[in-house]
Amino acid sequence: TPRPARPRPAPTPAPEPVAPPPVAVEPAPEPAPPAPTTANVRYEGANMVILNDGQKSFVLPGDVPPGSYDIRAAFDGGPTAAGKVTVAVGEKVVLNCVAAFAQCRRK
């Protein structure tokens, strides 16, 4: 006598994909600002001040390369010799200019 067919087992469903647990990601640190390569120079007491190193002139206020400069300042007329100044990288320099002496010096 033939045997009755066995019922086939139901197919096993495929497992659900499991997402990996979330990973905390820290933001990258801010890059450090670039190191200064100039000095910042401004002035008081003159109409205009120019620094000259013998090769280039820089009208102030502004950033200038480190070095030694002749100062030319305009009080009531055109620029005239008004002293010397040496500045280093990263310095913030204020020149105090006095018209009566036609001179500018570090404050």
Order of alpha helices (4+ residues) and beta strands (2+ residues): beta-beta-beta-beta-beta-beta-beta-beta
